[in-house]
Amino acid sequence: MRAKKILRIVGIVLLLLLLSPLWMYLAWLITPKKPIRVAIVDKTVLTTQGTEHESFNWVLKNQRFCRPNGKFYDIAKDYFGFFPGDTGHYELKGFEQMPGEEIDKIASRYDMIYITDAYGIYYNEWYKNREQLERSPLIYGGLSLQDIAVLKQMKDKKKLIITEFNTIASPTPSNVINAFETTFDLHWTGWVGRYFNVLDSTQNPELPHWLTRNYKKQHNNLWPFKKSGIVFVRQDDHIEVLELARHLNKAVPIIITDYASAQEYHVPTEMKYPYWFDIIAPGPSNKIRASYHLDTNHDGDILLNAYHIPKVFPAVLEHYRGDYKFFYFCGDFADNPVSQGQSYFKGIGMFSGLFYDHGEKEERLSFFWNYYRPMMSTIINRYYEENVRMKAR
C-alpha cells in the first residue's frame, strides 16, 4: 500500500510538471497588458533577430508591456537605428534621419528610452563575404548629437533613461562622449574589456584578429596566451591581457551587488559576468548599485597598476537625487542568446536552471536569467506603476 501511495504521489507530481507550461501560459495570457511607449535605440542590428536588444524585448513581452495599441513590441521593427534588408540593402531610421521638429517631439511622445547598443555596423560585418573579425570602415554607428538632444529632453521631462555599453565607447566621437558625460555625471576612462573562455588564437573563433595583431605589435610580436582570461582595450587601441594562473586566480569577472540593492532588484549578491564591459568613473550624483571584481594575483595587480586599471569598478549605476531617472549598465547587458518563445510563460524564472548548463559557455544565459531579467523587470514595473499607470488614470 505504501509503495502504491508513493507511486501515486510521484505520478501527480509528474502530471503537474507536464501541465505546468500550459498553466504558466494561461497565467501569462490573462495578466493585464501594460501600455508603455518605449524608444529602443539599437545601431548594431545585423539580422532581424535584433541580438543587441532581444533580451529587453523578452522582458517587455514576459511582463506584458505593450505599445499603446495593445500590440507587443516587434524585435524587427520597433526600434530606432539600423534596419537590415536583403542582399546588402539596409535602411537607417535613427534620430539622425529626423528633422529637428520631430526630435523635439520624441521626449513628449515616449515614456522611456533605452540605448541598447550604439557600436554600429561595419563594412566587413555587413558584406559577409569579407573577414568579419577584422576592422573595416563604419557604415553607421556611434552616439550622435541628435541622440544627445533626445536624451537631454528626456532628462528634462524626468522620463526613464537606460543606457549601457556600448553607448559612448568607439566609434562615438569625443565631443559627443563629453556631452554625454556632462549630461549624466560620469566619465569613461577609455578602457573596455571582455572575458574570453579561450585566449588561444588558433582555438577561439570569436577572438578578433585586430586584437591579437595589435597586441603583438605592442609586445614584441608575442601572443603567449592559451587559457581563459580578460582582454582590455584602451581608446587608443593599446591592449593588455590578464590570463588565468598567470595573472588571475579566477578568470570570469564577478559582479558584486550590495545587499540592499540585491534585495531591491531581486538579484544575487554575486554573479559571474562573461562578456564586454567598460570602465566608468561615476560622479557624485550616481550611486554604484553593483561593481565588477577581478580576482587578480600579484602579477595581475602589477599589470593593472601599471596602466591605472582598477580591479574593482562599477557594473550598475543609478542616478539617485530624484531630479531625473537614469541607469547606466557598464556592460553589454542586453546581448544574451535567449529564446523569445520562453517569454510567454508567467513565472518561468522559477525554472530558469533548466535552460542553461553551468559551464563557462553558458554564463551569458545564466546572467540573463538570474541578473538582467529580474533587474530590468523591477526597473520597468516600478517606473510603470509610479509614473506611467498613475498618469494614465
C-alpha positions as a Markdown table, in Angstrom:
| # | Residue | x | y | z |
|---|---|---|---|---|
| 1 | Met | 0.0 | 0.0 | 0.0 |
| 2 | Arg | 2.8 | 2.4 | 0.9 |
| 3 | Ala | 4.5 | 1.7 | -2.5 |
| 4 | Lys | 1.2 | 2.5 | -4.3 |
| 5 | Lys | 0.8 | 5.7 | -2.4 |
| 6 | Ile | 4.4 | 6.8 | -3.3 |
| 7 | Leu | 3.8 | 6.0 | -6.9 |
| 8 | Arg | 0.5 | 7.9 | -6.9 |
| 9 | Ile | 2.3 | 11.0 | -5.4 |
| 10 | Val | 5.1 | 10.7 | -8.0 |
| 11 | Gly | 2.5 | 10.4 | -10.8 |
| 12 | Ile | 0.7 | 13.6 | -9.6 |
| 13 | Val | 4.0 | 15.5 | -9.4 |
| 14 | Leu | 4.9 | 14.4 | -12.9 |
| 15 | Leu | 1.5 | 15.3 | -14.2 |
| 16 | Leu | 1.8 | 18.8 | -12.6 |
| 17 | Leu | 5.2 | 19.2 | -14.2 |
| 18 | Leu | 3.8 | 18.3 | -17.6 |
| 19 | Leu | 0.9 | 20.6 | -17.2 |
| 20 | Ser | 2.8 | 23.5 | -15.7 |
| 21 | Pro | 3.8 | 25.0 | -19.1 |
| 22 | Leu | 0.1 | 25.2 | -20.0 |
| 23 | Trp | -0.9 | 26.8 | -16.7 |
| 24 | Met | 2.1 | 29.2 | -17.0 |
| 25 | Tyr | 1.0 | 30.2 | -20.5 |
| 26 | Leu | -2.6 | 30.7 | -19.4 |
| 27 | Ala | -1.5 | 32.8 | -16.4 |
| 28 | Trp | 0.6 | 34.9 | -18.7 |
| 29 | Leu | -2.3 | 35.3 | -21.2 |
| 30 | Ile | -4.8 | 36.5 | -18.6 |
| 31 | Thr | -2.3 | 39.0 | -17.0 |
| 32 | Pro | -3.4 | 42.5 | -18.0 |
| 33 | Lys | -1.3 | 44.3 | -20.6 |
| 34 | Lys | 0.7 | 47.4 | -19.6 |
| 35 | Pro | 0.8 | 50.0 | -22.3 |
| 36 | Ile | 4.0 | 52.0 | -22.3 |
| 37 | Arg | 5.8 | 54.0 | -25.0 |
| 38 | Val | 9.4 | 52.7 | -25.2 |
| 39 | Ala | 12.0 | 54.2 | -27.5 |
| 40 | Ile | 14.6 | 51.5 | -28.1 |
| 41 | Val | 17.8 | 52.6 | -29.8 |
| 42 | Asp | 20.0 | 49.9 | -31.4 |
| 43 | Lys | 22.5 | 50.7 | -34.1 |
| 44 | Thr | 24.1 | 47.2 | -34.2 |
| 45 | Val | 21.4 | 45.1 | -35.9 |
| 46 | Leu | 23.0 | 42.6 | -38.4 |
| 47 | Thr | 19.8 | 40.5 | -38.6 |
| 48 | Thr | 16.1 | 40.8 | -37.9 |
| 49 | Gln | 16.7 | 38.8 | -34.7 |
| 50 | Gly | 17.9 | 42.1 | -33.1 |
| 51 | Thr | 20.5 | 40.4 | -30.9 |
| 52 | Glu | 21.5 | 43.6 | -29.1 |
| 53 | His | 18.0 | 44.3 | -27.8 |
| 54 | Glu | 16.4 | 40.8 | -27.8 |
| 55 | Ser | 16.8 | 40.4 | -24.0 |
| 56 | Phe | 15.0 | 43.6 | -23.4 |
| 57 | Asn | 12.2 | 42.6 | -25.8 |
| 58 | Trp | 12.0 | 39.3 | -23.9 |
| 59 | Val | 11.4 | 41.2 | -20.6 |
| 60 | Leu | 8.8 | 43.5 | -22.2 |
| 61 | Lys | 6.8 | 40.6 | -23.5 |
| 62 | Asn | 7.1 | 38.4 | -20.4 |
| 63 | Gln | 6.0 | 41.3 | -18.2 |
| 64 | Arg | 3.1 | 42.1 | -20.7 |
| 65 | Phe | 4.4 | 45.6 | -21.6 |
| 66 | Cys | 2.9 | 46.6 | -25.0 |
| 67 | Arg | 2.5 | 49.5 | -27.3 |
| 68 | Pro | -0.4 | 51.9 | -26.8 |
| 69 | Asn | -2.4 | 50.0 | -29.5 |
| 70 | Gly | -2.1 | 46.7 | -27.4 |
| 71 | Lys | 0.4 | 45.0 | -29.7 |
| 72 | Phe | 3.7 | 43.7 | -28.3 |
| 73 | Tyr | 6.9 | 45.3 | -29.4 |
| 74 | Asp | 8.3 | 43.8 | -32.5 |
| 75 | Ile | 12.1 | 43.0 | -32.4 |
| 76 | Ala | 12.5 | 43.6 | -36.1 |
| 77 | Lys | 10.5 | 46.8 | -36.3 |
| 78 | Asp | 10.0 | 48.7 | -33.1 |
| 79 | Tyr | 13.3 | 50.5 | -32.5 |
| 80 | Phe | 15.5 | 53.3 | -33.9 |
| 81 | Gly | 18.7 | 52.6 | -35.7 |
| 82 | Phe | 20.0 | 50.2 | -38.4 |
| 83 | Phe | 17.4 | 48.1 | -40.3 |
| 84 | Pro | 18.9 | 45.2 | -42.3 |
| 85 | Gly | 17.4 | 44.2 | -45.6 |
| 86 | Asp | 18.1 | 41.6 | -48.3 |
| 87 | Thr | 21.2 | 41.3 | -50.5 |
| 88 | Gly | 23.2 | 44.1 | -48.8 |
| 89 | His | 20.4 | 46.6 | -48.6 |
| 90 | Tyr | 19.5 | 48.4 | -45.4 |
| 91 | Glu | 17.6 | 51.4 | -44.0 |
| 92 | Leu | 18.7 | 54.0 | -41.4 |
| 93 | Lys | 15.9 | 55.1 | -39.1 |
| 94 | Gly | 17.8 | 56.8 | -36.3 |
| 95 | Phe | 17.3 | 60.2 | -34.8 |
| 96 | Glu | 19.9 | 61.4 | -37.2 |
| 97 | Gln | 17.4 | 61.0 | -40.1 |
| 98 | Met | 14.7 | 63.1 | -38.3 |
| 99 | Pro | 14.1 | 66.8 | -38.8 |
| 100 | Gly | 14.6 | 69.0 | -35.7 |
| 101 | Glu | 10.9 | 69.4 | -35.0 |
| 102 | Glu | 10.5 | 65.6 | -34.9 |
| 103 | Ile | 13.3 | 65.1 | -32.5 |
| 104 | Asp | 11.7 | 67.7 | -30.2 |
| 105 | Lys | 8.6 | 65.5 | -30.1 |
| 106 | Ile | 10.3 | 62.3 | -29.0 |
| 107 | Ala | 10.6 | 63.2 | -25.4 |
| 108 | Ser | 6.9 | 64.1 | -25.2 |
| 109 | Arg | 5.8 | 61.0 | -27.1 |
| 110 | Tyr | 7.8 | 58.3 | -25.3 |
| 111 | Asp | 7.7 | 57.3 | -21.6 |
| 112 | Met | 11.2 | 55.9 | -21.6 |
| 113 | Ile | 14.3 | 55.4 | -23.7 |
| 114 | Tyr | 16.8 | 52.5 | -23.7 |
| 115 | Ile | 20.0 | 52.7 | -25.7 |
| 116 | Thr | 21.0 | 49.1 | -26.0 |
| 117 | Asp | 23.9 | 49.5 | -28.4 |
| 118 | Ala | 25.5 | 52.3 | -30.4 |
| 119 | Tyr | 28.5 | 50.4 | -31.7 |
| 120 | Gly | 27.1 | 50.3 | -35.2 |
| 121 | Ile | 27.6 | 48.3 | -38.4 |
| 122 | Tyr | 30.9 | 48.0 | -40.3 |
| 123 | Tyr | 31.6 | 47.1 | -43.9 |
| 124 | Asn | 33.1 | 43.7 | -43.3 |
| 125 | Glu | 30.3 | 42.7 | -40.9 |
| 126 | Trp | 27.6 | 43.7 | -43.3 |
| 127 | Tyr | 29.0 | 42.4 | -46.5 |
| 128 | Lys | 29.5 | 38.8 | -45.3 |
| 129 | Asn | 32.0 | 37.7 | -48.0 |
| 130 | Arg | 34.6 | 39.8 | -46.1 |
| 131 | Glu | 36.6 | 39.0 | -43.0 |
| 132 | Gln | 34.2 | 39.7 | -40.0 |
| 133 | Leu | 36.9 | 39.6 | -37.3 |
| 134 | Glu | 38.9 | 42.4 | -38.9 |
| 135 | Arg | 38.1 | 46.1 | -38.5 |
| 136 | Ser | 36.7 | 47.9 | -41.5 |
| 137 | Pro | 35.0 | 51.2 | -42.4 |
| 138 | Leu | 32.0 | 52.2 | -40.4 |
| 139 | Ile | 28.6 | 52.2 | -42.3 |
| 140 | Tyr | 26.5 | 53.5 | -39.4 |
| 141 | Gly | 27.0 | 53.9 | -35.7 |
| 142 | Gly | 28.2 | 55.8 | -32.7 |
| 143 | Leu | 26.1 | 58.0 | -30.5 |
| 144 | Ser | 25.2 | 61.3 | -32.3 |
| 145 | Leu | 24.4 | 64.9 | -31.3 |
| 146 | Gln | 20.8 | 64.1 | -32.2 |
| 147 | Asp | 20.8 | 61.3 | -29.7 |
| 148 | Ile | 22.2 | 63.6 | -27.1 |
| 149 | Ala | 19.4 | 66.1 | -27.8 |
| 150 | Val | 16.8 | 63.5 | -27.3 |
| 151 | Leu | 18.4 | 62.3 | -24.1 |
| 152 | Lys | 18.6 | 65.8 | -22.7 |
| 153 | Gln | 14.9 | 66.4 | -23.4 |
| 154 | Met | 14.0 | 63.0 | -21.8 |
| 155 | Lys | 16.1 | 64.0 | -18.8 |
| 156 | Asp | 14.4 | 67.4 | -18.5 |
| 157 | Lys | 11.0 | 65.7 | -18.6 |
| 158 | Lys | 12.1 | 63.1 | -15.9 |
| 159 | Lys | 11.5 | 60.2 | -18.2 |
| 160 | Leu | 13.3 | 56.9 | -17.6 |
| 161 | Ile | 16.6 | 56.7 | -19.3 |
| 162 | Ile | 18.6 | 53.4 | -19.5 |
| 163 | Thr | 21.9 | 53.2 | -21.3 |
| 164 | Glu | 24.6 | 50.6 | -21.4 |
| 165 | Phe | 27.9 | 49.6 | -23.1 |
| 166 | Asn | 28.4 | 50.3 | -25.9 |
| 167 | Thr | 26.8 | 53.8 | -25.8 |
| 168 | Ile | 29.8 | 56.1 | -25.6 |
| 169 | Ala | 32.9 | 54.0 | -26.5 |
| 170 | Ser | 34.2 | 53.7 | -30.1 |
| 171 | Pro | 33.1 | 54.8 | -32.6 |
| 172 | Thr | 31.3 | 57.7 | -30.8 |
| 173 | Pro | 33.3 | 61.0 | -31.4 |
| 174 | Ser | 34.9 | 62.7 | -28.4 |
| 175 | Asn | 32.6 | 65.8 | -28.5 |
| 176 | Val | 29.5 | 63.5 | -28.1 |
| 177 | Ile | 31.2 | 61.5 | -25.4 |
| 178 | Asn | 31.9 | 64.7 | -23.5 |
| 179 | Ala | 28.3 | 65.8 | -23.9 |
| 180 | Phe | 27.0 | 62.5 | -22.6 |
| 181 | Glu | 29.4 | 62.6 | -19.6 |
| 182 | Thr | 28.5 | 66.1 | -18.7 |
| 183 | Thr | 24.7 | 65.4 | -19.0 |
| 184 | Phe | 24.8 | 62.3 | -16.8 |
| 185 | Asp | 27.7 | 63.0 | -14.4 |
| 186 | Leu | 30.0 | 60.1 | -15.3 |
| 187 | His | 33.3 | 59.6 | -17.1 |
| 188 | Trp | 34.5 | 56.8 | -19.4 |
| 189 | Thr | 38.1 | 56.0 | -18.5 |
| 190 | Gly | 38.9 | 55.0 | -22.1 |
| 191 | Trp | 39.1 | 51.3 | -21.2 |
| 192 | Val | 36.8 | 48.5 | -22.3 |
| 193 | Gly | 37.3 | 44.8 | -21.6 |
| 194 | Arg | 35.9 | 41.3 | -22.3 |
| 195 | Tyr | 36.3 | 37.9 | -20.8 |
| 196 | Phe | 37.3 | 35.1 | -23.2 |
| 197 | Asn | 37.0 | 31.5 | -22.2 |
| 198 | Val | 39.8 | 30.6 | -24.5 |
| 199 | Leu | 42.6 | 33.0 | -25.4 |
| 200 | Asp | 44.4 | 30.6 | -27.8 |
| 201 | Ser | 44.0 | 32.4 | -31.1 |
| 202 | Thr | 44.1 | 29.1 | -33.0 |
| 203 | Gln | 41.2 | 27.6 | -31.0 |
| 204 | Asn | 38.8 | 30.5 | -30.4 |
| 205 | Pro | 36.9 | 31.8 | -33.5 |
| 206 | Glu | 35.5 | 34.7 | -31.6 |
| 207 | Leu | 38.9 | 36.3 | -30.8 |
| 208 | Pro | 39.2 | 39.3 | -33.1 |
| 209 | His | 42.2 | 39.3 | -35.4 |
| 210 | Trp | 42.8 | 43.0 | -34.9 |
| 211 | Leu | 43.1 | 42.4 | -31.2 |
| 212 | Thr | 45.8 | 39.8 | -31.4 |
| 213 | Arg | 47.6 | 41.7 | -34.1 |
| 214 | Asn | 47.7 | 44.9 | -32.2 |
| 215 | Tyr | 48.9 | 43.2 | -29.0 |
| 216 | Lys | 51.8 | 41.6 | -31.0 |
| 217 | Lys | 52.8 | 45.0 | -32.3 |
| 218 | Gln | 52.9 | 46.4 | -28.8 |
| 219 | His | 54.5 | 43.3 | -27.1 |
| 220 | Asn | 57.5 | 42.1 | -29.2 |
| 221 | Asn | 55.3 | 40.1 | -31.6 |
| 222 | Leu | 54.2 | 37.8 | -28.9 |
| 223 | Trp | 50.7 | 36.4 | -28.1 |
| 224 | Pro | 51.6 | 33.8 | -25.4 |
| 225 | Phe | 48.1 | 33.1 | -24.0 |
| 226 | Lys | 46.3 | 29.8 | -24.2 |
| 227 | Lys | 43.9 | 29.7 | -21.2 |
| 228 | Ser | 40.9 | 31.8 | -20.3 |
| 229 | Gly | 41.3 | 35.5 | -19.3 |
| 230 | Ile | 40.3 | 39.1 | -19.7 |
| 231 | Val | 41.3 | 41.4 | -22.6 |
| 232 | Phe | 41.5 | 45.2 | -22.0 |
| 233 | Val | 41.4 | 47.6 | -24.9 |
| 234 | Arg | 42.1 | 51.3 | -24.4 |
| 235 | Gln | 40.7 | 54.1 | -26.5 |
| 236 | Asp | 43.9 | 54.4 | -28.4 |
| 237 | Asp | 43.9 | 50.7 | -29.2 |
| 238 | His | 46.5 | 49.8 | -26.6 |
| 239 | Ile | 45.8 | 46.2 | -25.4 |
| 240 | Glu | 46.6 | 44.4 | -22.2 |
| 241 | Val | 45.7 | 40.8 | -21.2 |
| 242 | Leu | 45.1 | 39.1 | -17.9 |
| 243 | Glu | 45.4 | 35.3 | -18.1 |
| 244 | Leu | 44.2 | 32.6 | -15.7 |
| 245 | Ala | 47.0 | 31.4 | -13.4 |
| 246 | Arg | 49.5 | 33.9 | -14.9 |
| 247 | His | 47.5 | 37.0 | -13.6 |
| 248 | Leu | 44.2 | 35.7 | -12.4 |
| 249 | Asn | 43.1 | 33.4 | -9.6 |
| 250 | Lys | 39.6 | 33.2 | -11.2 |
| 251 | Ala | 39.1 | 34.3 | -14.8 |
| 252 | Val | 35.5 | 35.4 | -15.0 |
| 253 | Pro | 34.7 | 38.9 | -13.6 |
| 254 | Ile | 32.3 | 38.8 | -10.7 |
| 255 | Ile | 29.5 | 41.4 | -10.2 |
| 256 | Ile | 29.1 | 42.1 | -6.5 |
| 257 | Thr | 25.8 | 43.8 | -5.7 |
| 258 | Asp | 25.3 | 45.3 | -2.2 |
| 259 | Tyr | 22.7 | 43.6 | -0.1 |
| 260 | Ala | 20.2 | 46.4 | -0.1 |
| 261 | Ser | 20.4 | 46.7 | -4.0 |
| 262 | Ala | 20.2 | 42.9 | -4.4 |
| 263 | Gln | 17.0 | 42.8 | -2.3 |
| 264 | Glu | 15.5 | 45.8 | -4.2 |
| 265 | Tyr | 16.2 | 44.4 | -7.7 |
| 266 | His | 15.8 | 40.7 | -6.8 |
| 267 | Val | 19.3 | 39.8 | -8.0 |
| 268 | Pro | 22.1 | 37.7 | -6.3 |
| 269 | Thr | 24.8 | 39.5 | -4.4 |
| 270 | Glu | 27.4 | 37.6 | -6.6 |
| 271 | Met | 27.1 | 37.0 | -10.3 |
| 272 | Lys | 29.6 | 36.0 | -13.0 |
| 273 | Tyr | 29.7 | 38.3 | -16.0 |
| 274 | Pro | 31.4 | 36.8 | -19.1 |
| 275 | Tyr | 31.1 | 39.5 | -21.8 |
| 276 | Trp | 32.0 | 43.1 | -22.9 |
| 277 | Phe | 32.2 | 45.8 | -20.3 |
| 278 | Asp | 33.5 | 49.4 | -20.0 |
| 279 | Ile | 35.3 | 51.0 | -17.0 |
| 280 | Ile | 33.3 | 54.1 | -15.9 |
| 281 | Ala | 34.0 | 56.6 | -13.1 |
| 282 | Pro | 30.8 | 57.9 | -11.7 |
| 283 | Gly | 30.2 | 61.5 | -10.5 |
| 284 | Pro | 28.6 | 62.2 | -7.1 |
| 285 | Ser | 25.0 | 62.1 | -8.3 |
| 286 | Asn | 25.3 | 58.5 | -9.4 |
| 287 | Lys | 25.1 | 55.6 | -6.9 |
| 288 | Ile | 27.0 | 52.5 | -7.6 |
| 289 | Arg | 24.5 | 49.7 | -7.2 |
| 290 | Ala | 26.9 | 46.9 | -8.2 |
| 291 | Ser | 30.6 | 46.6 | -9.0 |
| 292 | Tyr | 32.9 | 44.3 | -11.0 |
| 293 | His | 35.6 | 42.5 | -9.0 |
| 294 | Leu | 38.6 | 41.0 | -10.7 |
| 295 | Asp | 40.3 | 38.2 | -8.8 |
| 296 | Thr | 44.0 | 39.0 | -9.6 |
| 297 | Asn | 47.2 | 37.6 | -8.2 |
| 298 | His | 50.4 | 39.6 | -7.5 |
| 299 | Asp | 51.4 | 39.7 | -11.2 |
| 300 | Gly | 47.9 | 40.7 | -12.2 |
| 301 | Asp | 48.0 | 43.6 | -9.7 |
| 302 | Ile | 51.3 | 44.8 | -11.1 |
| 303 | Leu | 49.9 | 44.9 | -14.6 |
| 304 | Leu | 46.7 | 46.7 | -13.6 |
| 305 | Asn | 48.6 | 49.3 | -11.6 |
| 306 | Ala | 51.0 | 49.9 | -14.4 |
| 307 | Tyr | 48.1 | 51.0 | -16.7 |
| 308 | His | 45.8 | 52.5 | -14.0 |
| 309 | Ile | 43.2 | 49.9 | -14.4 |
| 310 | Pro | 41.1 | 49.3 | -11.3 |
| 311 | Lys | 40.4 | 45.8 | -10.1 |
| 312 | Val | 37.0 | 47.0 | -8.7 |
| 313 | Phe | 34.9 | 49.2 | -10.8 |
| 314 | Pro | 31.1 | 50.0 | -11.4 |
| 315 | Ala | 28.8 | 47.5 | -13.0 |
| 316 | Val | 25.4 | 49.3 | -12.4 |
| 317 | Leu | 25.0 | 53.0 | -11.9 |
| 318 | Glu | 21.7 | 54.7 | -10.9 |
| 319 | His | 21.1 | 58.4 | -10.5 |
| 320 | Tyr | 19.7 | 58.8 | -7.0 |
| 321 | Arg | 18.9 | 62.5 | -6.4 |
| 322 | Gly | 15.4 | 62.3 | -7.9 |
| 323 | Asp | 15.6 | 65.1 | -10.4 |
| 324 | Tyr | 15.7 | 62.6 | -13.2 |
| 325 | Lys | 15.6 | 58.8 | -13.7 |
| 326 | Phe | 18.8 | 57.3 | -15.2 |
| 327 | Phe | 20.6 | 53.9 | -15.2 |
| 328 | Tyr | 23.9 | 53.0 | -16.8 |
| 329 | Phe | 24.8 | 49.4 | -17.2 |
| 330 | Cys | 28.6 | 49.2 | -17.6 |
| 331 | Gly | 28.4 | 46.1 | -19.8 |
| 332 | Asp | 26.7 | 44.6 | -22.8 |
| 333 | Phe | 23.8 | 43.5 | -20.6 |
| 334 | Ala | 21.1 | 43.2 | -23.2 |
| 335 | Asp | 23.0 | 41.0 | -25.5 |
| 336 | Asn | 22.2 | 37.4 | -24.5 |
| 337 | Pro | 21.3 | 34.4 | -26.6 |
| 338 | Val | 17.7 | 34.0 | -25.2 |
| 339 | Ser | 14.7 | 32.2 | -26.7 |
| 340 | Gln | 11.8 | 34.5 | -27.3 |
| 341 | Gly | 9.4 | 31.6 | -27.0 |
| 342 | Gln | 10.1 | 31.3 | -23.3 |
| 343 | Ser | 8.8 | 34.8 | -22.7 |
| 344 | Tyr | 5.1 | 33.7 | -23.0 |
| 345 | Phe | 5.2 | 31.9 | -19.6 |
| 346 | Lys | 4.4 | 33.6 | -16.4 |
| 347 | Gly | 6.7 | 32.6 | -13.5 |
| 348 | Ile | 9.2 | 30.9 | -15.9 |
| 349 | Gly | 12.1 | 32.3 | -13.9 |
| 350 | Met | 11.4 | 29.5 | -11.3 |
| 351 | Phe | 12.6 | 27.0 | -13.9 |
| 352 | Ser | 15.5 | 29.1 | -15.3 |
| 353 | Gly | 18.1 | 26.5 | -14.3 |
| 354 | Leu | 16.6 | 24.1 | -16.9 |
| 355 | Phe | 17.5 | 26.4 | -19.8 |
| 356 | Tyr | 21.3 | 26.5 | -19.5 |
| 357 | Asp | 24.2 | 24.4 | -18.3 |
| 358 | His | 26.6 | 25.7 | -15.7 |
| 359 | Gly | 29.7 | 25.6 | -17.8 |
| 360 | Glu | 31.7 | 28.7 | -18.9 |
| 361 | Lys | 30.0 | 28.9 | -22.3 |
| 362 | Glu | 26.6 | 29.2 | -20.7 |
| 363 | Glu | 27.4 | 32.1 | -18.4 |
| 364 | Arg | 25.7 | 34.6 | -20.6 |
| 365 | Leu | 22.4 | 32.8 | -20.3 |
| 366 | Ser | 22.9 | 32.4 | -16.5 |
| 367 | Phe | 23.5 | 36.2 | -16.4 |
| 368 | Phe | 20.2 | 36.9 | -18.3 |
| 369 | Trp | 18.0 | 34.6 | -16.2 |
| 370 | Asn | 19.5 | 35.5 | -12.8 |
| 371 | Tyr | 20.5 | 39.1 | -13.1 |
| 372 | Tyr | 19.4 | 41.0 | -16.2 |
| 373 | Arg | 15.8 | 39.6 | -16.3 |
| 374 | Pro | 14.9 | 40.4 | -12.6 |
| 375 | Met | 16.7 | 43.7 | -12.5 |
| 376 | Met | 15.1 | 45.0 | -15.8 |
| 377 | Ser | 11.7 | 43.7 | -14.8 |
| 378 | Thr | 11.9 | 45.5 | -11.5 |
| 379 | Ile | 13.1 | 48.8 | -13.0 |
| 380 | Ile | 10.3 | 48.9 | -15.6 |
| 381 | Asn | 7.5 | 47.7 | -13.4 |
| 382 | Arg | 8.4 | 50.2 | -10.7 |
| 383 | Tyr | 8.6 | 53.1 | -13.3 |
| 384 | Tyr | 5.3 | 52.0 | -14.9 |
| 385 | Glu | 3.4 | 51.9 | -11.6 |
| 386 | Glu | 4.8 | 55.2 | -10.3 |
| 387 | Asn | 4.8 | 57.2 | -13.5 |
| 388 | Val | 3.0 | 55.7 | -16.5 |
| 389 | Arg | 0.0 | 54.0 | -15.0 |
| 390 | Met | -0.8 | 56.7 | -12.5 |
| 391 | Lys | -0.7 | 59.4 | -15.1 |
| 392 | Ala | -3.0 | 57.3 | -17.4 |
| 393 | Arg | -5.7 | 57.2 | -14.8 |
